[in-house]
Amino acid sequence: MTFPKFSTVCAGIGIAVFFLFSLSSGSAHIDEEAENTVRSVPATDMLPLQKNLFWLLKNKPSVKFSFITDRKASDGLDALLFVFYQENNFFPYWVTEYGPTRNAHILLSVLRRVDEEGLDLERYRINEMTALLVSRETKDLARLDLMLTLALSTYLGDMLEGAAANCLLAPDLFAAARSTVANRHAMLRQTVSTPDLRRFLKGLSPYHYDYQSLKKMLAKYRKLAEQGGWPEIPFGQTLRPGMTDPRLRQLAERLFITGDLKDFSVIPPPPLIARPKPFPGPIPVFEHISLREALLPPSWWFVPAPLPVHRLRYSNALLRAVQHFQQRYSLEQDGVIGKNTLGALNLPVEDHIDKIILNMERWRWLPHQLEGRRILVNIAGFRLVGMNDRQVEITMPVIVGKVQHKTPVFSQVMTYIEVNPYWNIPPSIARNEIVGKVMKNPFYLQEQRIRIFADWQEGASEVMPESINWVNIGRGINRFRLRQEPGPGNALGTIKFMFPNNNNVYMHDTPAHGLFRRAQRAFSHGCIRLSRPLDLADYILSHDHQMVSREQLQAQIAGKKRKVLVLNQPLPVHLIYRTARVDRHTGAAYFYDDIYGRDARLAEAMFPERKTKCRYSY
């Protein structure tokens, strides 16, 4: 959109802020100030609009027309808006003296569908703007223009940074997880100058499969909610394959609705029994009754046999459906419907919708087009995925940190792989675990091949265990470096993968491979344990143009000597926390436990009924 130019333009953010906080005492003074600001403009029908916009911008519009209540946040947004309109000489962006422009209608049509992105429609004040569309009053047009700009600013922030990104409630949830910070002013300028506004706004949505598939799943589950969701299965005895139980019909219906059970006919319809009609009327038609059965006396009809007369058997077909459900919820795939599986089956569809929305939000914190070769570790899903553009190239189960040793969320680049690594034991583990084990077993350090060094510097002298007073050492152990030597039993196994970070977190092998058979795998002190470290090393090195074959790597491991392999091309690594995803091959939705309680905290910033706890920054 092209606007006329004034010969005199107020310049600089300093002047903008001066205008912002120098509020006039009366409307007459404001009109005079507005006249002086645009006095070099030829008289046109747009002048009343400009003056109204100027007046609105001088009176804290963000407080009146947006969701922001924090004073510091509103001051920042007001200053940005003033400069944004001042650059345009206080001409409107979305209206003329004749009414809203085509772009105004396009913007509103996009904003009306923000709920499809998992965003809160109420934050955009759509109804108020829609009501102003028909008005031709100058004050209403000016108000509409400003509200559209505010709504656009909100949309840009929500899509490019995340709707919770400006919430000060729990900054640790996204401070390290976010890798995108939008220049709101630059994005506003780019938006109003784009030749195809609808295409530009739609392009703000993350492009990759993980986000777009959740968006489709959100629509599907909302439709299920409109249809009443799924039946709740009553509590009772634990259900096992081969058992008979009247609840199996509800179980089958529940699994059929979400696609775990493909053929509902595996559950036969209940038998019909003749009963007197409770009221007069025509005989109901059942497709599965015979003509002879239909020729009952007028006062009788057939009804399904009451429970528990009709008992169903837990068949193999139903078992496969239950195991598929358990796989999607990271439960033990034993087909046994106990407390955990029944609890997951009875989670209402609304809880699933919330979980999808929260995970769409998390994807907005990362670059919207994840490209090239990269490693993603889903902490909540206990799984590593190696990808190249949209192609999954390797995947494996992993073990993550315990609740008291949470694996952090962040992005970094892998720079080297260490074969037969030392394990420099963190001081907290040495203090809280190793000291106690030494006191119980004085030979523990020798058995575990752990050496002690005087400090954490390279070349530090070795200290003999017997020279330390283990009973009274306490926090004094922190000054010593305890190092486990390479070889069998080393806590890091045979390989570790380093992506240097402030959290001292890395990926590594483990001698305790039996833990990978568990569905829930939060057992580490924060690092990522790999189920197939040799496969990951081979995958990374083969694509890094390293002259190291799998056989050579195995030979290096067998040699038990420490070796560092520096990568030619640093590899992006994203440690993420996703409690909902959609499988790329089957299209099935997977839901995981909120093992660290991060969903609950993020929900306070995302959902309207909990927003009273959230203060927004700008």
Beta strands, then each sheet from edge to edge (+ up, - down):
strand 1: 95-96
strand 2: 99-100
strand 3: 244-245
strand 4: 272-276
strand 5: 300-304
strand 6: 312-313
strand 7: 373-378
strand 8: 383-388
strand 9: 391-401
strand 10: 410-419
strand 11: 423-424
strand 12: 450-453
strand 13: 462-463
strand 14: 481-484
strand 15: 495-498
strand 16: 507-508
strand 17: 522-524
strand 18: 528-530
strand 19: 563-576
strand 20: 580-582
strand 21: 589-591
sheet 1: 1+ 2-
sheet 2: 3+ 6-
sheet 3: 4+ 5-
sheet 4: 17+ 9+ 8- 7+ 19+ 10- 15+ 16- 18-
sheet 5: 11+ 14- 12+ 13-
sheet 6: 20+ 21-
end
